[in-house]
Amino acid sequence: MAIHPVLLCGGSGTRLWPLSRKSYPKQFARLTGDNSLFQISGQRLSGHGFAAPLVVTGSDFRFIVTEQLSQIGIEPGAILIEPSARNTAPAILAAALKVGGDALILVAPSDHVIPDAACFRGAVLAASEAAQLGQLVTFGIRPDRPETGYGWLELSTQPDADFSPVAQPLVRFVEKPDLATAQAMLDGGKHLWNAGIFLFRADALVAAFEAHQPEILAQVRASLEAAQKDLAFTRLDPGAWRAIKDISIDYAVMEKADNLSVVPYAGVWSDLGGWEAVWRDGESDENGVVTSGEALSIDCKDTLLRSENEALQVVGIGLKDMVVVAMPDAVLVAHKDRAQDVKTAVSALKARQVPQAETLPRDYRPWGWYESLVVGGRFQVKRIHVHPGAALSLQSHHHRAEHWIVVEGTAKVTVNDEVKLVTENQSVYIPLGAVHRLENPGKLPMVLIEVQTGSYLGEDDIIRYEDVYARGHGARG
């Protein structure tokens, strides 16, 4: 029987600020290699007896999801769009109802690091027998420290010496503990970290909701039944969804069910819940310094230095137990012991209405992306990247004119009734009010520099006439 992976792909993007933000949470970032955490998760759960993954995400991320899956050659089974975030219980239930029947479903967050994919798949296969018998199976990570940032799982007996992935009864879930409690659980040997990964039959989860959360079951079912197709996406109905309470799968049913099992997992695992975790899981030098990008360490110790801009050199001198993360528009400098306070910093920036609190300078769209390079009083300079074969909408602007200079590839440009090709080092002028469109007819990415001039340069100054992505007014492209 094929196992149906469900990738949960939401998040507020606060704990790894400034790299991760509300507009682009950490699962889409390349934190540990050439691919994003989301892409690595998709690869880990592809082939080897897995069905095409089902993704649950928000509307703002839908085109990022499809683009990143396309880059690694994965065709999703379905993409469910949540009208609003309601925590994990409604999202997981919607996926189970969508797959339906007695299908085996593996629920996994898309932002976790599990380097040994084969070892993890082995644990999943070992858990499948218990799941097929109707058990709700969770996976417990072998702890190596008294971690207070995770929930824990209590087992009835200690795992064997080899930490074999054998299902056994789960006694209870334990909330995030204080340090003394975490140390006692670590010493006792009967507790594992709660990874938030589950395996179960779809009908077994539905039965758990029937027994413990019938109202949520009715609301999620109604939202799925009234869902609308939108291109390759399934949009859950917002009316029924709005009434659903915000609740995790643990609180909703797992802590109440009596058919729970846990499978120990001895492999490396991390949820990268903060910059201290990124430092711990990174490749360090002999002084415990982890560097990424254009970063240089001089007499530093146990420190993370990270530059996310190839033109920005980060240099640390004599630092100890520090985190330094430099983005084009924001820089974080913090002691490792205070890395979890990044959320507090984001809240403070939001209160001051600082745009860097939630948005990146690069804005991702279904056709590609753009980023602001320079912003002035009556002008703005952007770099625009258009995917091969993609096209922006046919549009016009009330308050600005635009100059386009192609620097890579070939652009097909429509200005009113004229259509022409613009190649590298050529430019075109878009007068204020002109109806225009930008397309990439080639097989390689097209990049241009856009110079906007006018009295108002906001992204909502747009009238859209035709759009293959079915968007309304007020959004770029």
ChimeraX attribute file (.defattr): number of C-alpha atoms within 10 A of each C-alpha:
attribute: neighborCount
match mode: 1-to-1
recipient: residues
	/A:1	11
	/A:2	13
	/A:3	22
	/A:4	26
	/A:5	25
	/A:6	30
	/A:7	24
	/A:8	23
	/A:9	22
	/A:10	27
	/A:11	21
	/A:12	14
	/A:13	22
	/A:14	25
	/A:15	24
	/A:16	23
	/A:17	25
	/A:18	24
	/A:19	25
	/A:20	23
	/A:21	21
	/A:22	18
	/A:23	18
	/A:24	23
	/A:25	23
	/A:26	29
	/A:27	24
	/A:28	20
	/A:29	18
	/A:30	15
	/A:31	19
	/A:32	16
	/A:33	9
	/A:34	10
	/A:35	17
	/A:36	19
	/A:37	23
	/A:38	25
	/A:39	24
	/A:40	24
	/A:41	22
	/A:42	25
	/A:43	17
	/A:44	18
	/A:45	24
	/A:46	16
	/A:47	10
	/A:48	11
	/A:49	13
	/A:50	18
	/A:51	19
	/A:52	20
	/A:53	23
	/A:54	24
	/A:55	27
	/A:56	24
	/A:57	22
	/A:58	20
	/A:59	16
	/A:60	15
	/A:61	19
	/A:62	20
	/A:63	18
	/A:64	17
	/A:65	21
	/A:66	18
	/A:67	17
	/A:68	17
	/A:69	18
	/A:70	13
	/A:71	10
	/A:72	13
	/A:73	12
	/A:74	17
	/A:75	14
	/A:76	18
	/A:77	16
	/A:78	18
	/A:79	22
	/A:80	26
	/A:81	26
	/A:82	22
	/A:83	18
	/A:84	15
	/A:85	18
	/A:86	17
	/A:87	15
	/A:88	21
	/A:89	24
	/A:90	25
	/A:91	25
	/A:92	25
	/A:93	20
	/A:94	24
	/A:95	26
	/A:96	27
	/A:97	18
	/A:98	16
	/A:99	20
	/A:100	15
	/A:101	13
	/A:102	16
	/A:103	19
	/A:104	26
	/A:105	29
	/A:106	26
	/A:107	22
	/A:108	20
	/A:109	22
	/A:110	23
	/A:111	27
	/A:112	20
	/A:113	20
	/A:114	18
	/A:115	15
	/A:116	12
	/A:117	17
	/A:118	14
	/A:119	16
	/A:120	21
	/A:121	16
	/A:122	13
	/A:123	21
	/A:124	23
	/A:125	16
	/A:126	16
	/A:127	27
	/A:128	23
	/A:129	14
	/A:130	23
	/A:131	28
	/A:132	17
	/A:133	12
	/A:134	20
	/A:135	24
	/A:136	25
	/A:137	27
	/A:138	26
	/A:139	25
	/A:140	25
	/A:141	21
	/A:142	21
	/A:143	20
	/A:144	9
	/A:145	11
	/A:146	19
	/A:147	19
	/A:148	16
	/A:149	16
	/A:150	19
	/A:151	17
	/A:152	25
	/A:153	23
	/A:154	21
	/A:155	22
	/A:156	12
	/A:157	13
	/A:158	14
	/A:159	21
	/A:160	10
	/A:161	6
	/A:162	7
	/A:163	14
	/A:164	14
	/A:165	23
	/A:166	17
	/A:167	23
	/A:168	18
	/A:169	17
	/A:170	23
	/A:171	18
	/A:172	16
	/A:173	19
	/A:174	16
	/A:175	13
	/A:176	16
	/A:177	17
	/A:178	12
	/A:179	13
	/A:180	11
	/A:181	14
	/A:182	22
	/A:183	15
	/A:184	12
	/A:185	21
	/A:186	20
	/A:187	12
	/A:188	10
	/A:189	15
	/A:190	16
	/A:191	29
	/A:192	28
	/A:193	26
	/A:194	22
	/A:195	21
	/A:196	18
	/A:197	14
	/A:198	24
	/A:199	29
	/A:200	28
	/A:201	28
	/A:202	26
	/A:203	19
	/A:204	22
	/A:205	24
	/A:206	20
	/A:207	17
	/A:208	20
	/A:209	22
	/A:210	15
	/A:211	13
	/A:212	16
	/A:213	15
	/A:214	14
	/A:215	14
	/A:216	22
	/A:217	23
	/A:218	15
	/A:219	21
	/A:220	27
	/A:221	21
	/A:222	17
	/A:223	23
	/A:224	22
	/A:225	14
	/A:226	15
	/A:227	18
	/A:228	14
	/A:229	12
	/A:230	11
	/A:231	10
	/A:232	14
	/A:233	18
	/A:234	17
	/A:235	21
	/A:236	24
	/A:237	21
	/A:238	16
	/A:239	13
	/A:240	20
	/A:241	22
	/A:242	16
	/A:243	13
	/A:244	18
	/A:245	15
	/A:246	14
	/A:247	16
	/A:248	16
	/A:249	18
	/A:250	14
	/A:251	12
	/A:252	19
	/A:253	20
	/A:254	22
	/A:255	15
	/A:256	14
	/A:257	17
	/A:258	14
	/A:259	17
	/A:260	22
	/A:261	22
	/A:262	28
	/A:263	27
	/A:264	25
	/A:265	25
	/A:266	17
	/A:267	16
	/A:268	16
	/A:269	19
	/A:270	16
	/A:271	16
	/A:272	20
	/A:273	18
	/A:274	20
	/A:275	25
	/A:276	22
	/A:277	15
	/A:278	19
	/A:279	23
	/A:280	17
	/A:281	16
	/A:282	17
	/A:283	14
	/A:284	16
	/A:285	11
	/A:286	9
	/A:287	13
	/A:288	18
	/A:289	25
	/A:290	25
	/A:291	22
	/A:292	17
	/A:293	16
	/A:294	17
	/A:295	21
	/A:296	18
	/A:297	19
	/A:298	11
	/A:299	11
	/A:300	20
	/A:301	21
	/A:302	19
	/A:303	26
	/A:304	32
	/A:305	25
	/A:306	24
	/A:307	23
	/A:308	18
	/A:309	14
	/A:310	11
	/A:311	10
	/A:312	14
	/A:313	14
	/A:314	20
	/A:315	14
	/A:316	19
	/A:317	11
	/A:318	10
	/A:319	19
	/A:320	18
	/A:321	17
	/A:322	23
	/A:323	25
	/A:324	22
	/A:325	23
	/A:326	22
	/A:327	18
	/A:328	17
	/A:329	11
	/A:330	14
	/A:331	15
	/A:332	17
	/A:333	14
	/A:334	18
	/A:335	18
	/A:336	21
	/A:337	12
	/A:338	13
	/A:339	20
	/A:340	19
	/A:341	15
	/A:342	20
	/A:343	17
	/A:344	12
	/A:345	16
	/A:346	21
	/A:347	14
	/A:348	13
	/A:349	15
	/A:350	14
	/A:351	10
	/A:352	10
	/A:353	11
	/A:354	12
	/A:355	12
	/A:356	17
	/A:357	25
	/A:358	22
	/A:359	17
	/A:360	22
	/A:361	16
	/A:362	17
	/A:363	15
	/A:364	19
	/A:365	21
	/A:366	20
	/A:367	22
	/A:368	22
	/A:369	17
	/A:370	22
	/A:371	16
	/A:372	16
	/A:373	15
	/A:374	11
	/A:375	13
	/A:376	10
	/A:377	10
	/A:378	12
	/A:379	17
	/A:380	17
	/A:381	19
	/A:382	19
	/A:383	20
	/A:384	19
	/A:385	20
	/A:386	25
	/A:387	20
	/A:388	18
	/A:389	14
	/A:390	19
	/A:391	23
	/A:392	22
	/A:393	22
	/A:394	21
	/A:395	23
	/A:396	23
	/A:397	22
	/A:398	15
	/A:399	16
	/A:400	23
	/A:401	20
	/A:402	19
	/A:403	16
	/A:404	24
	/A:405	20
	/A:406	21
	/A:407	17
	/A:408	16
	/A:409	20
	/A:410	24
	/A:411	29
	/A:412	16
	/A:413	20
	/A:414	19
	/A:415	19
	/A:416	16
	/A:417	8
	/A:418	8
	/A:419	13
	/A:420	11
	/A:421	14
	/A:422	17
	/A:423	17
	/A:424	15
	/A:425	12
	/A:426	14
	/A:427	16
	/A:428	16
	/A:429	14
	/A:430	21
	/A:431	17
	/A:432	15
	/A:433	16
	/A:434	19
	/A:435	18
	/A:436	22
	/A:437	23
	/A:438	20
	/A:439	22
	/A:440	24
	/A:441	19
	/A:442	15
	/A:443	12
	/A:444	14
	/A:445	18
	/A:446	25
	/A:447	24
	/A:448	25
	/A:449	21
	/A:450	22
	/A:451	20
	/A:452	22
	/A:453	20
	/A:454	15
	/A:455	13
	/A:456	16
	/A:457	20
	/A:458	12
	/A:459	12
	/A:460	12
	/A:461	17
	/A:462	21
	/A:463	19
	/A:464	23
	/A:465	14
	/A:466	14
	/A:467	14
	/A:468	13
	/A:469	16
	/A:470	10
	/A:471	13
	/A:472	12
	/A:473	14
	/A:474	13
	/A:475	14
	/A:476	20
	/A:477	23
